[in-house]
C-alpha cells in the first residue's frame, strides 16, 4: 500500500472508533455525525481499492475509550482529546479527498466542535489528579540466571539540556545487574550530528555496554529528499543499526526499522489540532530495507532469543493507527523471523506507551520512554526456566506540571496495563 492509502485507511479507523467511543460517553449527536464521517472515508477507501478492516476500528475504540474515559470522570478533557483526533483527520485528508468530500467532512465535524466549546464554557474542564508512578508487582522467573539486560526506551538525547534521566537510568541498570543495555531507537531529539555524538559520549561513559539502533527521530536531520541520519549514526557510533549480542547462550537481535522517506506533511500538534510551523520530517512509520531483510534471512535458531526494534508491528492501533507503526510487508518479514528463530519476545519503542500485543503468538511489548512518562527503564532477566520483564522507575524528578491537562492525557495514554510492565514467562509447567 502507498503512504496515502495507508493514511486513508488510518483515518477511517479513527473515525469509526471515535464514533463508537462518543456513543459510549453519551455524545449521541456527535457520534452520529462522526459515523457519517467514517462512511465518507469508507467510500473513499473503496474508490482507492483499499479494504477496510472492521476489527481494527473495534480494537482502536477500546484504546481510545481508555484514554478519554467517561463523561463523568473526564468531562471536557475527554471530549477535547477525541475532537483533536478529528482535527488530525481534517488536516491529513486534505491531500487525499476531493475538495467537495473534504468540505463535507469538515462540516460534519462542526457539531462535535460546538459540543466541546459548550462543555468548556460550562466549566467542565476538571483539574487533573496528581501524577502517581504506575507500580506493578516485580516478577522473576525461577531457576539459574543466564543473562540480564536492560532496554533504554527512546532516549531522545538533546530533548533536555542535561539528559540526566538517561544517565541515571544507565547507572541504575548497571546496579540492577544488567550485563548490557539496548537503546531501541530515537537516540536523538531530531537527528542532529551533535546529538548523535552526545549520545555516544553518554553511552561510552555508562558503566555497561550499550547497543544502539535507529528510530524515526534519528532520521529527521536530513536535507532535501535525503536523510543524513544513517550517515550521522555511523559516524558517531562506528557501527551498523542491525546487530546480534549473545551472552551465556541468550541472544538479542537488534533490527533497524527506521524509514528515511520524507513525509508529505509538517509535524502535527495533537493538542492544538493543527500542523506546526515546521518543515516536513521523515515518515513516522517503520520499514525494513532490502539490506535489513537480507541480513535477517541469515539468522538461525540459537538458544533463547529476543528481538528488539523501534517500531511496533502492523497493525499498530494506538495513536495514530497503522501509519505510526511498522508497515505490513515488513511485519510479515518480522513474523517469519520470529518463527524461524523461535523467539521468546519482541521489545519495541516509538509509541512511548506500555502495551502488550502478540505476533505469531510471540508477545510484543511496547516499552516506556526513559525521556517521557512514566520515566522508566525495562529490565529483562533470563533463566534456565523462563524469563521476566519489569519496568522500573528512574530516580529522577521530571518536573511535570501536576495541573497540565496535556500531561494528564499523556499519562492515561502511556501507562498501560500491569502485564505490559511486569511479565513472566516459564518454559515448563508451574
C-alpha positions in Angstrom: 0.0 0.0 0.0 1.1 3.6 -0.6 1.7 6.1 2.2 -1.6 7.9 1.3 -3.6 4.6 1.0 -2.3 3.6 4.5 -3.2 7.1 5.7 -6.8 6.9 4.3 -7.4 3.6 6.0 -6.0 5.0 9.2 -8.4 7.9 9.0 -11.3 5.6 8.6 -10.2 3.5 11.6 -10.0 6.7 13.8 -13.4 8.0 12.7 -15.2 4.6 13.1 -13.6 4.2 16.6 -14.3 7.8 17.7 -18.0 7.3 16.8 -18.2 4.2 19.0 -16.5 5.9 21.9 -18.6 9.1 21.7 -21.8 6.9 21.8 -20.5 5.2 24.9 -19.8 8.6 26.5 -23.3 9.8 25.8 -22.3 12.2 23.0 -25.0 10.9 20.8 -25.3 13.7 18.2 -21.6 13.9 17.7 -21.4 10.1 17.4 -24.0 10.2 14.6 -22.1 12.9 12.7 -18.8 11.1 13.2 -20.3 7.9 11.9 -21.2 9.8 8.8 -17.6 11.0 8.5 -16.5 7.4 8.8 -18.9 6.4 6.0 -17.5 9.1 3.8 -13.9 7.8 4.4 -15.1 4.2 3.8 -16.4 5.3 0.4 -13.0 6.9 -0.4 -11.2 3.7 0.7 -13.4 1.7 -1.7 -12.7 4.1 -4.5 -9.0 3.7 -3.9 -9.2 -0.1 -3.7 -8.3 0.0 0.0 -10.1 -2.7 2.0 -11.4 -1.6 5.4 -11.0 -3.9 8.4 -13.8 -3.6 10.9 -11.8 -5.3 13.7 -9.2 -2.5 13.5 -11.8 0.1 14.4 -13.2 -2.2 17.2 -9.7 -2.6 18.8 -8.8 1.1 18.3 -12.1 2.2 20.0 -11.2 0.2 23.1 -7.9 2.1 23.4 -9.4 5.5 22.7 -12.1 4.7 25.4 -9.4 4.1 28.0 -7.8 7.5 27.3 -11.0 9.6 27.0 -12.7 7.9 30.0 -16.3 8.5 30.9 -18.0 11.8 30.7 -18.4 11.8 34.5 -14.6 11.5 35.3 -13.1 13.3 32.3 -15.7 15.8 31.2 -14.5 18.3 28.6 -10.9 16.8 28.6 -12.1 13.5 27.1 -14.1 15.4 24.6 -11.2 17.6 23.6 -8.9 14.6 23.1 -11.5 13.0 20.8 -12.1 16.2 18.9 -8.4 16.8 18.3 -8.2 13.4 16.7 -11.0 14.6 14.4 -8.9 17.7 13.6 -6.0 15.3 12.7 -8.3 13.7 10.2 -9.4 17.0 8.8 -5.8 18.2 8.3 -4.4 15.0 6.8 -7.2 14.2 4.4 -6.9 17.5 2.5 -4.4 15.8 0.2 -6.4 12.6 -0.4 -10.1 13.6 -0.6 -11.8 15.7 -3.3 -12.4 19.3 -2.3 -16.2 18.6 -2.1 -15.7 15.5 0.1 -13.3 17.3 2.4 -15.6 20.2 2.8 -18.4 17.7 3.8 -16.0 16.0 6.3 -15.3 19.3 8.0 -19.0 20.3 8.0 -19.9 17.0 9.7 -17.3 17.8 12.5 -18.9 21.1 13.4 -21.4 19.5 15.8 -18.6 17.9 17.8 -16.6 21.2 18.0 -19.7 23.1 19.2 -20.2 20.4 21.9 -16.6 20.8 23.1 -16.9 24.6 23.2 -20.1 24.3 25.2 -18.5 21.9 27.7 -15.6 24.4 28.1 -17.9 27.3 28.7 -19.8 25.3 31.2 -16.7 24.8 33.4 -16.4 21.1 32.7 -12.6 21.0 32.4 -11.8 19.3 35.7 -8.4 19.7 37.4 -6.3 16.6 36.7 -5.2 14.3 39.5 -1.5 14.4 40.6 0.9 12.0 38.9 1.4 8.7 40.6 4.0 6.2 39.2 2.3 3.1 37.9 3.5 0.4 40.3 3.3 -3.2 39.4 4.5 -6.3 41.3 8.1 -7.1 40.3 8.3 -10.7 39.0 11.1 -13.1 38.3 11.3 -16.5 36.6 12.7 -19.3 38.8 15.9 -21.1 38.0 19.5 -20.2 37.4 20.0 -16.8 35.9 21.6 -16.9 32.4 21.5 -13.3 31.4 20.2 -9.9 32.5 19.9 -6.9 30.1 18.2 -3.5 30.1 16.3 -1.6 27.5 16.5 2.2 27.3 13.4 3.2 25.5 13.5 6.2 23.2 16.3 8.2 24.9 15.9 11.4 22.7 19.3 12.8 23.6 19.1 16.6 23.3 15.5 16.8 24.5 16.7 18.2 27.8 19.9 20.1 28.5 21.3 17.6 30.9 19.9 14.3 29.7 20.0 13.4 33.4 17.2 10.8 33.2 19.2 8.8 30.7 22.4 9.0 32.7 20.6 7.9 35.9 18.8 5.1 34.1 22.0 3.6 32.8 23.6 3.7 36.2 20.5 2.1 37.8 20.5 -0.7 35.2 24.1 -1.5 36.0 23.2 -1.5 39.7 20.3 -3.9 38.9 22.8 -6.4 37.4 22.4 -5.7 33.6 25.3 -7.1 31.6 24.4 -4.8 28.7 21.7 -2.4 27.5 19.9 -1.8 24.2 18.8 1.7 23.3 15.9 0.9 20.9 16.0 3.9 18.6 15.1 7.6 18.7 18.6 8.0 20.2 18.4 11.8 19.4 15.8 14.5 19.6 15.9 15.4 15.9 18.8 13.7 14.2 21.4 16.4 14.6 25.0 15.3 14.4 25.9 16.9 17.7 23.2 14.9 19.4 24.4 11.6 17.9 27.9 12.4 19.3 26.5 13.4 22.6 24.6 10.1 22.8 27.8 8.2 22.0 29.6 10.1 24.9 26.8 9.3 27.4 26.8 5.7 26.4 30.6 5.4 26.5 30.6 6.8 30.0 27.9 4.4 31.2 29.1 1.6 33.5 28.0 -1.1 30.9 27.9 -1.7 27.2 25.0 0.0 25.2 23.8 -1.4 21.9 22.1 1.0 19.6 19.7 1.2 16.6 17.8 3.9 14.7 14.4 5.4 15.2 12.4 7.9 13.1 13.6 10.9 15.1 17.2 10.0 14.2 16.5 10.5 10.5 14.9 13.9 11.0 18.2 15.8 10.3 18.0 15.3 6.5 18.2 17.9 3.8 16.1 17.9 0.6 15.0 14.3 -0.2 17.9 12.6 1.5 18.2 11.7 5.2 21.5 12.1 6.8 20.6 10.1 9.9 22.3 6.8 8.8 25.5 8.7 7.8 25.5 10.5 11.2 24.7 7.3 13.1 27.7 5.5 11.5 30.0 8.5 12.0 29.1 8.7 15.7 28.9 5.1 16.7 31.2 3.4 14.1 28.5 0.6 14.0 25.6 -0.7 12.0 22.0 -0.4 13.3 21.5 -4.2 12.8 23.3 -6.3 15.3 23.4 -9.5 17.4 24.5 -9.8 21.0 25.0 -13.2 22.7 25.6 -13.7 26.4 25.7 -17.1 28.1 23.6 -18.7 25.5 21.0 -15.9 25.4 20.7 -14.0 22.1 19.4 -10.5 21.5 18.7 -9.5 17.8 18.6 -5.7 17.2 16.9 -4.6 13.9 16.8 -1.2 12.2 13.2 -0.3 11.2 13.7 3.5 10.6 12.2 4.7 7.3 14.2 7.5 5.6 11.3 8.6 3.3 10.1 12.2 3.6 6.6 12.8 4.9 4.3 14.9 2.8 3.1 16.7 6.0 4.6 19.0 8.6 4.5 17.7 12.2 1.1 17.8 13.7 0.4 19.2 17.2 -2.3 16.9 18.6 -3.3 19.2 21.5 -3.7 22.3 19.3 -5.3 20.3 16.5 -3.2 21.8 13.7 0.1 21.5 11.8 3.2 23.0 13.4 5.0 25.8 11.5 7.9 23.5 10.7 9.2 21.6 7.6 8.2 18.0 6.9 10.3 15.4 8.5 10.6 11.6 7.8 7.5 9.5 7.9 6.8 8.3 11.5 6.2 4.7 10.5 8.8 2.0 10.0 10.0 -0.3 7.3 12.8 -2.8 6.7 15.3 -2.0 3.9 16.3 -4.7 1.4 19.6 -4.9 3.1 18.0 -5.5 6.5 15.7 -8.2 5.2 18.7 -10.0 3.6 20.5 -9.7 6.9 17.6 -11.2 8.8 17.4 -14.1 6.4 20.9 -15.1 7.5 19.9 -15.6 11.2 19.4 -19.1 12.5 17.9 -20.6 15.7 20.3 -20.4 18.6 19.1 -20.5 22.2 16.6 -18.2 23.9 16.2 -15.3 21.5 14.8 -11.8 22.0 14.2 -9.3 19.2 14.4 -5.5 19.6 13.4 -2.8 17.1 12.0 0.7 17.2 8.5 0.3 15.6 5.5 -1.8 16.7 4.4 -4.3 14.2 1.4 -3.9 11.9 -1.5 -3.3 12.7 -0.4 -0.6 15.2 -3.7 0.5 16.7 -2.5 3.3 19.0 -2.5 7.0 18.0 -2.4 7.4 15.1 -3.2 3.9 14.0 -1.4 2.0 11.2 0.8 4.8 9.8 2.7 5.1 13.0 4.0 1.5 13.2 6.0 -1.0 11.1 4.5 -1.4 7.6 2.6 -4.6 6.7 5.2 -6.0 4.4 8.0 -5.6 6.9 5.8 -7.1 9.6 5.5 -10.2 7.5 9.3 -10.5 7.4 9.4 -10.0 11.2 6.8 -12.7 11.7 8.9 -15.1 9.5 11.9 -14.3 11.6 10.2 -14.9 14.9 9.0 -18.4 13.8 12.4 -19.3 12.3 14.4 -18.4 15.4 11.7 -19.4 17.9 11.8 -16.0 19.5 10.7 -15.6 23.2 9.6 -11.9 22.9 9.8 -8.7 20.9 10.5 -5.4 22.5 9.8 -2.1 20.7 9.7 1.6 21.4 8.4 4.5 19.4 4.9 4.8 20.9 6.0 6.0 24.3 3.4 3.7 26.0 3.3 0.5 27.8 1.3 -2.0 25.8 1.2 -5.8 25.1 0.2 -7.4 21.8 1.1 -10.7 20.1 2.6 -11.6 16.7 2.7 -15.3 15.7 1.8 -16.0 19.4 5.1 -14.2 20.5 4.5 -11.4 23.0 5.3 -7.9 21.6 5.9 -5.3 24.3 5.8 -1.5 23.6 8.1 -0.1 26.2 8.0 3.2 28.1 10.4 6.0 27.1 13.2 7.0 29.5 12.6 10.6 28.5 8.9 10.7 29.0 6.1 9.5 31.3 6.4 7.2 33.2 10.2 7.9 33.1 11.3 4.3 33.5 13.6 1.7 32.1 12.9 -2.0 31.4 14.9 -5.0 32.8 14.8 -8.4 31.2 16.2 -11.4 33.2 16.5 -14.8 31.5 16.9 -18.1 33.5 17.1 -21.7 32.5 13.4 -22.0 33.3 12.0 -18.8 31.7 12.3 -15.0 31.6 10.8 -11.9 33.1 10.3 -8.2 32.1 9.9 -5.4 34.7 9.5 -1.7 34.2 11.4 0.2 36.9 11.3 4.0 37.8 14.2 6.2 37.1 15.4 8.1 40.2 14.7 11.4 38.5 12.4 14.3 39.1 10.8 15.1 35.7 9.4 18.5 36.8 6.0 17.7 35.5 3.2 20.2 35.8 0.6 18.4 38.0 -2.1 20.8 36.7 -1.3 20.2 33.0 -4.2 18.6 31.1 -1.8 17.7 28.3 0.4 15.8 30.8 -2.6 14.0 32.3 -3.9 12.8 28.9 -0.4 11.5 28.1 -0.2 9.7 31.5 -3.5 8.0 30.6 -2.1 7.1 27.2 1.3 5.9 28.3 0.7 3.9 31.5 -0.9 0.8 30.1 -1.9 -2.4 31.8 0.2 -4.1 34.6 1.0 -7.1 32.3 2.8 -4.7 29.9 5.0 -3.5 32.7 5.5 -6.7 34.7 5.5 -10.0 32.9 6.9 -13.5 33.4 7.1 -16.5 31.0 8.0 -20.0 32.0 9.3 -22.7 29.7 7.9 -25.5 31.9 4.7 -26.2 33.8 4.3 -24.4 37.1 
